[in-house]
């Protein structure tokens, strides 16, 4: 049984399985690696990513408020 929101989730989930999760992570790193590295090296950008990590990705309002509260040029480039 597939949970519909999982098919389109950006989260790593057990429901997607290890192959699909690895494929998505590889795609993200191969396409966005330099931006990810720059963001994680920046204190403000990393703090935003950490804050987003604890929010349910389906909660768009909380995600938006978090991104806006850490707004920077580097974070804009990352997103």
PDB file as gemmi writes it, atoms N, CA and C in Angstrom:
CRYST1    1.000    1.000    1.000  90.00  90.00  90.00 P 1                      
ATOM      1  N   UNK A   1       0.839  -1.188   0.000  1.00  0.00           N  
ATOM      2  CA  UNK A   1       0.000   0.000   0.000  1.00  0.00           C  
ATOM      3  C   UNK A   1       0.879   1.244   0.000  1.00  0.00           C  
ATOM      4  N   UNK A   2       0.673   2.113  -0.977  1.00  0.00           N  
ATOM      5  CA  UNK A   2       1.463   3.333  -1.060  1.00  0.00           C  
ATOM      6  C   UNK A   2       0.699   4.491  -0.446  1.00  0.00           C  
ATOM      7  N   UNK A   3       1.402   5.287   0.334  1.00  0.00           N  
ATOM      8  CA  UNK A   3       0.825   6.490   0.898  1.00  0.00           C  
ATOM      9  C   UNK A   3       1.007   7.586  -0.151  1.00  0.00           C  
ATOM     10  N   UNK A   4      -0.080   8.205  -0.664  1.00  0.00           N  
ATOM     11  CA  UNK A   4       0.025   9.137  -1.781  1.00  0.00           C  
ATOM     12  C   UNK A   4       1.028  10.271  -1.591  1.00  0.00           C  
ATOM     13  N   UNK A   5       1.076  10.894  -0.427  1.00  0.00           N  
ATOM     14  CA  UNK A   5       1.983  12.040  -0.272  1.00  0.00           C  
ATOM     15  C   UNK A   5       3.443  11.615  -0.305  1.00  0.00           C  
ATOM     16  N   UNK A   6       3.730  10.364   0.019  1.00  0.00           N  
ATOM     17  CA  UNK A   6       5.110   9.881   0.048  1.00  0.00           C  
ATOM     18  C   UNK A   6       5.714   9.880  -1.360  1.00  0.00           C  
ATOM     19  N   UNK A   7       4.909   9.591  -2.371  1.00  0.00           N  
ATOM     20  CA  UNK A   7       5.410   9.548  -3.743  1.00  0.00           C  
ATOM     21  C   UNK A   7       6.029  10.882  -4.156  1.00  0.00           C  
ATOM     22  N   UNK A   8       5.532  11.961  -3.635  1.00  0.00           N  
ATOM     23  CA  UNK A   8       5.975  13.296  -4.033  1.00  0.00           C  
ATOM     24  C   UNK A   8       6.727  14.025  -2.932  1.00  0.00           C  
ATOM     25  N   UNK A   9       7.030  13.335  -1.861  1.00  0.00           N  
ATOM     26  CA  UNK A   9       7.715  13.937  -0.723  1.00  0.00           C  
ATOM     27  C   UNK A   9       9.191  14.144  -1.036  1.00  0.00           C  
ATOM     28  N   UNK A  10       9.743  15.237  -0.514  1.00  0.00           N  
ATOM     29  CA  UNK A  10      11.183  15.473  -0.654  1.00  0.00           C  
ATOM     30  C   UNK A  10      11.955  14.777   0.455  1.00  0.00           C  
ATOM     31  N   UNK A  11      11.231  14.212   1.404  1.00  0.00           N  
ATOM     32  CA  UNK A  11      11.860  13.541   2.536  1.00  0.00           C  
ATOM     33  C   UNK A  11      12.322  12.138   2.178  1.00  0.00           C  
ATOM     34  N   UNK A  12      13.384  11.698   2.826  1.00  0.00           N  
ATOM     35  CA  UNK A  12      13.788  10.298   2.752  1.00  0.00           C  
ATOM     36  C   UNK A  12      12.785   9.528   3.605  1.00  0.00           C  
ATOM     37  N   UNK A  13      12.181   8.498   3.027  1.00  0.00           N  
ATOM     38  CA  UNK A  13      11.171   7.726   3.762  1.00  0.00           C  
ATOM     39  C   UNK A  13      11.383   6.236   3.558  1.00  0.00           C  
ATOM     40  N   UNK A  14      10.940   5.447   4.544  1.00  0.00           N  
ATOM     41  CA  UNK A  14      11.001   3.987   4.419  1.00  0.00           C  
ATOM     42  C   UNK A  14      10.105   3.536   3.282  1.00  0.00           C  
ATOM     43  N   UNK A  15       9.003   4.240   3.078  1.00  0.00           N  
ATOM     44  CA  UNK A  15       8.043   3.832   2.050  1.00  0.00           C  
ATOM     45  C   UNK A  15       8.635   3.894   0.638  1.00  0.00           C  
ATOM     46  N   UNK A  16       9.538   4.845   0.397  1.00  0.00           N  
ATOM     47  CA  UNK A  16      10.158   4.956  -0.928  1.00  0.00           C  
ATOM     48  C   UNK A  16      11.188   3.853  -1.159  1.00  0.00           C  
ATOM     49  N   UNK A  17      11.777   3.390  -0.101  1.00  0.00           N  
ATOM     50  CA  UNK A  17      12.787   2.351  -0.221  1.00  0.00           C  
ATOM     51  C   UNK A  17      14.180   2.920  -0.438  1.00  0.00           C  
ATOM     52  N   UNK A  18      15.205   2.113  -0.158  1.00  0.00           N  
ATOM     53  CA  UNK A  18      16.585   2.605  -0.222  1.00  0.00           C  
ATOM     54  C   UNK A  18      17.020   3.022  -1.631  1.00  0.00           C  
ATOM     55  N   UNK A  19      16.581   2.318  -2.662  1.00  0.00           N  
ATOM     56  CA  UNK A  19      16.996   2.662  -4.025  1.00  0.00           C  
ATOM     57  C   UNK A  19      16.489   4.044  -4.432  1.00  0.00           C  
ATOM     58  N   UNK A  20      15.198   4.303  -4.235  1.00  0.00           N  
ATOM     59  CA  UNK A  20      14.619   5.593  -4.622  1.00  0.00           C  
ATOM     60  C   UNK A  20      15.216   6.723  -3.779  1.00  0.00           C  
ATOM     61  N   UNK A  21      15.399   6.489  -2.486  1.00  0.00           N  
ATOM     62  CA  UNK A  21      16.014   7.507  -1.623  1.00  0.00           C  
ATOM     63  C   UNK A  21      17.424   7.834  -2.103  1.00  0.00           C  
ATOM     64  N   UNK A  22      18.225   6.804  -2.391  1.00  0.00           N  
ATOM     65  CA  UNK A  22      19.598   7.020  -2.853  1.00  0.00           C  
ATOM     66  C   UNK A  22      19.611   7.755  -4.192  1.00  0.00           C  
ATOM     67  N   UNK A  23      18.707   7.392  -5.064  1.00  0.00           N  
ATOM     68  CA  UNK A  23      18.604   8.039  -6.374  1.00  0.00           C  
ATOM     69  C   UNK A  23      18.297   9.530  -6.228  1.00  0.00           C  
ATOM     70  N   UNK A  24      17.371   9.873  -5.337  1.00  0.00           N  
ATOM     71  CA  UNK A  24      16.998  11.272  -5.123  1.00  0.00           C  
ATOM     72  C   UNK A  24      18.147  12.058  -4.481  1.00  0.00           C  
ATOM     73  N   UNK A  25      18.827  11.463  -3.508  1.00  0.00           N  
ATOM     74  CA  UNK A  25      19.955  12.140  -2.855  1.00  0.00           C  
ATOM     75  C   UNK A  25      21.085  12.353  -3.858  1.00  0.00           C  
ATOM     76  N   UNK A  26      21.394  11.342  -4.666  1.00  0.00           N  
ATOM     77  CA  UNK A  26      22.435  11.481  -5.692  1.00  0.00           C  
ATOM     78  C   UNK A  26      22.087  12.598  -6.673  1.00  0.00           C  
ATOM     79  N   UNK A  27      20.843  12.639  -7.102  1.00  0.00           N  
ATOM     80  CA  UNK A  27      20.406  13.670  -8.046  1.00  0.00           C  
ATOM     81  C   UNK A  27      20.573  15.059  -7.446  1.00  0.00           C  
ATOM     82  N   UNK A  28      20.183  15.212  -6.189  1.00  0.00           N  
ATOM     83  CA  UNK A  28      20.297  16.504  -5.515  1.00  0.00           C  
ATOM     84  C   UNK A  28      21.762  16.924  -5.411  1.00  0.00           C  
ATOM     85  N   UNK A  29      22.626  16.027  -5.010  1.00  0.00           N  
ATOM     86  CA  UNK A  29      24.044  16.356  -4.833  1.00  0.00           C  
ATOM     87  C   UNK A  29      24.719  16.621  -6.175  1.00  0.00           C  
ATOM     88  N   UNK A  30      24.395  15.812  -7.189  1.00  0.00           N  
ATOM     89  CA  UNK A  30      25.048  15.996  -8.488  1.00  0.00           C  
ATOM     90  C   UNK A  30      24.611  17.283  -9.175  1.00  0.00           C  
ATOM     91  N   UNK A  31      23.391  17.729  -8.919  1.00  0.00           N  
ATOM     92  CA  UNK A  31      22.890  18.950  -9.555  1.00  0.00           C  
ATOM     93  C   UNK A  31      23.143  20.190  -8.722  1.00  0.00           C  
ATOM     94  N   UNK A  32      23.180  20.053  -7.413  1.00  0.00           N  
ATOM     95  CA  UNK A  32      23.233  21.218  -6.527  1.00  0.00           C  
ATOM     96  C   UNK A  32      24.380  21.171  -5.527  1.00  0.00           C  
ATOM     97  N   UNK A  33      25.345  20.292  -5.720  1.00  0.00           N  
ATOM     98  CA  UNK A  33      26.430  20.094  -4.766  1.00  0.00           C  
ATOM     99  C   UNK A  33      27.122  21.365  -4.297  1.00  0.00           C  
ATOM    100  N   UNK A  34      27.574  22.236  -5.216  1.00  0.00           N  
ATOM    101  CA  UNK A  34      28.262  23.453  -4.778  1.00  0.00           C  
ATOM    102  C   UNK A  34      27.385  24.372  -3.915  1.00  0.00           C  
ATOM    103  N   UNK A  35      26.114  24.512  -4.278  1.00  0.00           N  
ATOM    104  CA  UNK A  35      25.211  25.357  -3.470  1.00  0.00           C  
ATOM    105  C   UNK A  35      24.978  24.748  -2.090  1.00  0.00           C  
ATOM    106  N   UNK A  36      24.839  23.426  -2.052  1.00  0.00           N  
ATOM    107  CA  UNK A  36      24.637  22.744  -0.772  1.00  0.00           C  
ATOM    108  C   UNK A  36      25.860  22.949   0.120  1.00  0.00           C  
ATOM    109  N   UNK A  37      27.048  22.776  -0.450  1.00  0.00           N  
ATOM    110  CA  UNK A  37      28.294  22.933   0.305  1.00  0.00           C  
ATOM    111  C   UNK A  37      28.430  24.349   0.847  1.00  0.00           C  
ATOM    112  N   UNK A  38      28.165  25.339   0.016  1.00  0.00           N  
ATOM    113  CA  UNK A  38      28.252  26.742   0.460  1.00  0.00           C  
ATOM    114  C   UNK A  38      27.254  27.023   1.578  1.00  0.00           C  
ATOM    115  N   UNK A  39      26.043  26.521   1.429  1.00  0.00           N  
ATOM    116  CA  UNK A  39      25.015  26.778   2.439  1.00  0.00           C  
ATOM    117  C   UNK A  39      25.389  26.129   3.772  1.00  0.00           C  
ATOM    118  N   UNK A  40      25.842  24.896   3.727  1.00  0.00           N  
ATOM    119  CA  UNK A  40      26.181  24.205   4.972  1.00  0.00           C  
ATOM    120  C   UNK A  40      27.415  24.792   5.655  1.00  0.00           C  
ATOM    121  N   UNK A  41      28.257  25.491   4.891  1.00  0.00           N  
ATOM    122  CA  UNK A  41      29.446  26.129   5.467  1.00  0.00           C  
ATOM    123  C   UNK A  41      29.126  27.490   6.084  1.00  0.00           C  
ATOM    124  N   UNK A  42      27.967  28.042   5.753  1.00  0.00           N  
ATOM    125  CA  UNK A  42      27.556  29.340   6.276  1.00  0.00           C  
ATOM    126  C   UNK A  42      26.689  29.151   7.521  1.00  0.00           C  
ATOM    127  N   UNK A  43      27.028  29.840   8.597  1.00  0.00           N  
ATOM    128  CA  UNK A  43      26.319  29.661   9.873  1.00  0.00           C  
ATOM    129  C   UNK A  43      24.817  29.939   9.765  1.00  0.00           C  
ATOM    130  N   UNK A  44      24.445  31.039   9.109  1.00  0.00           N  
ATOM    131  CA  UNK A  44      23.036  31.417   8.989  1.00  0.00           C  
ATOM    132  C   UNK A  44      22.259  30.429   8.120  1.00  0.00           C  
ATOM    133  N   UNK A  45      22.836  30.078   6.983  1.00  0.00           N  
ATOM    134  CA  UNK A  45      22.177  29.157   6.060  1.00  0.00           C  
ATOM    135  C   UNK A  45      22.031  27.767   6.700  1.00  0.00           C  
ATOM    136  N   UNK A  46      23.070  27.317   7.368  1.00  0.00           N  
ATOM    137  CA  UNK A  46      23.032  26.015   8.064  1.00  0.00           C  
ATOM    138  C   UNK A  46      21.980  26.019   9.169  1.00  0.00           C  
ATOM    139  N   UNK A  47      21.865  27.132   9.886  1.00  0.00           N  
ATOM    140  CA  UNK A  47      20.855  27.238  10.948  1.00  0.00           C  
ATOM    141  C   UNK A  47      19.448  27.123  10.365  1.00  0.00           C  
ATOM    142  N   UNK A  48      19.247  27.705   9.196  1.00  0.00           N  
ATOM    143  CA  UNK A  48      17.939  27.608   8.537  1.00  0.00           C  
ATOM    144  C   UNK A  48      17.650  26.168   8.142  1.00  0.00           C  
ATOM    145  N   UNK A  49      18.624  25.492   7.558  1.00  0.00           N  
ATOM    146  CA  UNK A  49      18.439  24.093   7.168  1.00  0.00           C  
ATOM    147  C   UNK A  49      18.131  23.237   8.403  1.00  0.00           C  
ATOM    148  N   UNK A  50      18.838  23.485   9.490  1.00  0.00           N  
ATOM    149  CA  UNK A  50      18.581  22.747  10.732  1.00  0.00           C  
ATOM    150  C   UNK A  50      17.171  23.015  11.246  1.00  0.00           C  
ATOM    151  N   UNK A  51      16.736  24.283  11.175  1.00  0.00           N  
ATOM    152  CA  UNK A  51      15.386  24.627  11.627  1.00  0.00           C  
ATOM    153  C   UNK A  51      14.330  23.972  10.731  1.00  0.00           C  
ATOM    154  N   UNK A  52      14.575  23.961   9.426  1.00  0.00           N  
ATOM    155  CA  UNK A  52      13.635  23.321   8.501  1.00  0.00           C  
ATOM    156  C   UNK A  52      13.567  21.814   8.712  1.00  0.00           C  
ATOM    157  N   UNK A  53      14.659  21.240   9.156  1.00  0.00           N  
ATOM    158  CA  UNK A  53      14.727  19.798   9.356  1.00  0.00           C  
ATOM    159  C   UNK A  53      13.744  19.303  10.407  1.00  0.00           C  
ATOM    160  N   UNK A  54      13.408  20.138  11.369  1.00  0.00           N  
ATOM    161  CA  UNK A  54      12.485  19.709  12.425  1.00  0.00           C  
ATOM    162  C   UNK A  54      11.020  20.002  12.086  1.00  0.00           C  
ATOM    163  N   UNK A  55      10.789  20.713  10.990  1.00  0.00           N  
ATOM    164  CA  UNK A  55       9.424  21.053  10.582  1.00  0.00           C  
ATOM    165  C   UNK A  55       8.906  19.993   9.623  1.00  0.00           C  
ATOM    166  N   UNK A  56       7.647  19.638   9.772  1.00  0.00           N  
ATOM    167  CA  UNK A  56       6.996  18.726   8.833  1.00  0.00           C  
ATOM    168  C   UNK A  56       6.990  19.406   7.467  1.00  0.00           C  
ATOM    169  N   UNK A  57       7.567  18.772   6.448  1.00  0.00           N  
ATOM    170  CA  UNK A  57       7.686  19.405   5.135  1.00  0.00           C  
ATOM    171  C   UNK A  57       6.331  19.697   4.492  1.00  0.00           C  
ATOM    172  N   UNK A  58       5.286  19.099   5.010  1.00  0.00           N  
ATOM    173  CA  UNK A  58       3.948  19.402   4.484  1.00  0.00           C  
ATOM    174  C   UNK A  58       3.413  20.710   5.041  1.00  0.00           C  
ATOM    175  N   UNK A  59       4.028  21.235   6.084  1.00  0.00           N  
ATOM    176  CA  UNK A  59       3.591  22.495   6.690  1.00  0.00           C  
ATOM    177  C   UNK A  59       4.263  23.667   5.964  1.00  0.00           C  
ATOM    178  N   UNK A  60       3.639  24.106   4.897  1.00  0.00           N  
ATOM    179  CA  UNK A  60       4.221  25.141   4.057  1.00  0.00           C  
ATOM    180  C   UNK A  60       4.314  26.491   4.762  1.00  0.00           C  
ATOM    181  N   UNK A  61       3.373  26.788   5.629  1.00  0.00           N  
ATOM    182  CA  UNK A  61       3.400  28.065   6.346  1.00  0.00           C  
ATOM    183  C   UNK A  61       4.615  28.121   7.278  1.00  0.00           C  
ATOM    184  N   UNK A  62       4.815  27.076   8.054  1.00  0.00           N  
ATOM    185  CA  UNK A  62       5.971  27.043   8.960  1.00  0.00           C  
ATOM    186  C   UNK A  62       7.280  27.056   8.174  1.00  0.00           C  
ATOM    187  N   UNK A  63       7.328  26.342   7.072  1.00  0.00           N  
ATOM    188  CA  UNK A  63       8.535  26.334   6.231  1.00  0.00           C  
ATOM    189  C   UNK A  63       8.816  27.728   5.689  1.00  0.00           C  
ATOM    190  N   UNK A  64       7.805  28.387   5.184  1.00  0.00           N  
ATOM    191  CA  UNK A  64       7.970  29.741   4.639  1.00  0.00           C  
ATOM    192  C   UNK A  64       8.452  30.708   5.718  1.00  0.00           C  
ATOM    193  N   UNK A  65       7.807  30.659   6.878  1.00  0.00           N  
ATOM    194  CA  UNK A  65       8.206  31.559   7.981  1.00  0.00           C  
ATOM    195  C   UNK A  65       9.650  31.325   8.400  1.00  0.00           C  
ATOM    196  N   UNK A  66      10.063  30.082   8.403  1.00  0.00           N  
ATOM    197  CA  UNK A  66      11.435  29.759   8.776  1.00  0.00           C  
ATOM    198  C   UNK A  66      12.413  30.316   7.752  1.00  0.00           C  
ATOM    199  N   UNK A  67      12.156  30.081   6.473  1.00  0.00           N  
ATOM    200  CA  UNK A  67      13.048  30.575   5.418  1.00  0.00           C  
ATOM    201  C   UNK A  67      13.135  32.098   5.460  1.00  0.00           C  
ATOM    202  N   UNK A  68      12.009  32.765   5.625  1.00  0.00           N  
ATOM    203  CA  UNK A  68      11.991  34.231   5.665  1.00  0.00           C  
ATOM    204  C   UNK A  68      12.779  34.751   6.861  1.00  0.00           C  
ATOM    205  N   UNK A  69      12.724  34.059   7.982  1.00  0.00           N  
ATOM    206  CA  UNK A  69      13.427  34.536   9.174  1.00  0.00           C  
ATOM    207  C   UNK A  69      14.946  34.409   9.058  1.00  0.00           C  
ATOM    208  N   UNK A  70      15.422  33.555   8.131  1.00  0.00           N  
ATOM    209  CA  UNK A  70      16.860  33.389   7.923  1.00  0.00           C  
ATOM    210  C   UNK A  70      17.309  33.948   6.570  1.00  0.00           C  
ATOM    211  N   UNK A  71      16.458  34.722   5.939  1.00  0.00           N  
ATOM    212  CA  UNK A  71      16.688  35.168   4.567  1.00  0.00           C  
ATOM    213  C   UNK A  71      18.086  35.747   4.345  1.00  0.00           C  
ATOM    214  N   UNK A  72      18.719  35.275   3.275  1.00  0.00           N  
ATOM    215  CA  UNK A  72      20.027  35.786   2.865  1.00  0.00           C  
ATOM    216  C   UNK A  72      20.212  35.452   1.386  1.00  0.00           C  
ATOM    217  N   UNK A  73      21.206  36.076   0.775  1.00  0.00           N  
ATOM    218  CA  UNK A  73      21.477  35.799  -0.637  1.00  0.00           C  
ATOM    219  C   UNK A  73      21.909  34.342  -0.837  1.00  0.00           C  
ATOM    220  N   UNK A  74      22.697  33.851   0.082  1.00  0.00           N  
ATOM    221  CA  UNK A  74      23.166  32.469  -0.010  1.00  0.00           C  
ATOM    222  C   UNK A  74      22.002  31.481   0.105  1.00  0.00           C  
ATOM    223  N   UNK A  75      21.091  31.751   1.007  1.00  0.00           N  
ATOM    224  CA  UNK A  75      19.924  30.880   1.174  1.00  0.00           C  
ATOM    225  C   UNK A  75      19.036  30.958  -0.069  1.00  0.00           C  
ATOM    226  N   UNK A  76      18.912  32.140  -0.647  1.00  0.00           N  
ATOM    227  CA  UNK A  76      18.130  32.285  -1.885  1.00  0.00           C  
ATOM    228  C   UNK A  76      18.763  31.435  -2.991  1.00  0.00           C  
ATOM    229  N   UNK A  77      20.070  31.479  -3.118  1.00  0.00           N  
ATOM    230  CA  UNK A  77      20.761  30.678  -4.133  1.00  0.00           C  
ATOM    231  C   UNK A  77      20.576  29.192  -3.871  1.00  0.00           C  
ATOM    232  N   UNK A  78      20.579  28.803  -2.602  1.00  0.00           N  
ATOM    233  CA  UNK A  78      20.408  27.408  -2.225  1.00  0.00           C  
ATOM    234  C   UNK A  78      19.022  26.909  -2.602  1.00  0.00           C  
ATOM    235  N   UNK A  79      18.009  27.722  -2.333  1.00  0.00           N  
ATOM    236  CA  UNK A  79      16.648  27.274  -2.617  1.00  0.00           C  
ATOM    237  C   UNK A  79      16.302  27.433  -4.066  1.00  0.00           C  
TER     238      UNK A  79                                                      
END                                                                             
